[in-house]
Amino acid sequence: MKVVCPVCNRLFEAECTPYKQDYNNIVYYFDTEICMLAFLREPDRFAFKCKKENE
């Protein structure tokens, strides 16, 4: 599955990264450990507001 890193906006395969975090019931995948650490410092800056189905 292709995903976009919320920090660096790079497209990559989710299966190829060990870096992921659950935030507000959404799993975010990161390109590098540096991106994941940046997200953890300021998650609201990078988190996308996702609309759930049936809402």
C-alpha positions in Angstrom: 0.0 0.0 0.0 1.4 3.4 -1.0 1.3 6.1 1.7 2.6 9.6 2.1 4.8 10.6 5.0 2.9 13.4 6.8 6.2 15.2 7.6 8.2 15.1 4.4 5.3 14.4 2.0 7.3 11.6 0.3 5.3 8.7 -1.3 6.5 5.2 -0.2 5.3 1.7 0.5 3.9 1.3 4.0 5.2 -2.3 4.2 8.8 -1.0 3.8 8.9 1.1 6.9 9.1 0.1 10.6 8.1 3.7 11.6 4.5 4.1 12.3 2.4 5.7 15.1 -1.3 5.7 16.0 -2.6 9.2 16.7 -6.3 9.9 17.2 -7.2 6.4 16.0 -5.3 7.0 12.7 -2.1 5.1 11.8 0.5 7.4 10.4 3.5 5.9 8.5 6.8 7.6 8.3 9.6 7.6 5.7 12.4 7.8 8.3 12.9 7.8 12.1 13.7 11.5 11.8 10.2 12.1 10.4 8.6 10.0 13.1 10.4 12.0 15.8 9.4 15.3 14.3 5.8 14.1 14.3 5.9 13.0 17.9 7.2 16.4 19.0 4.3 18.3 17.2 1.6 15.8 16.1 -1.1 18.4 15.7 1.1 20.3 13.2 1.3 17.2 10.9 -1.9 15.2 11.6 -4.4 15.3 8.9 -8.1 15.8 9.8 -9.6 12.6 8.4 -13.3 12.3 8.0 -14.7 8.9 8.9 -17.2 7.1 6.7 -20.8 7.4 7.6 -20.3 10.8 9.3 
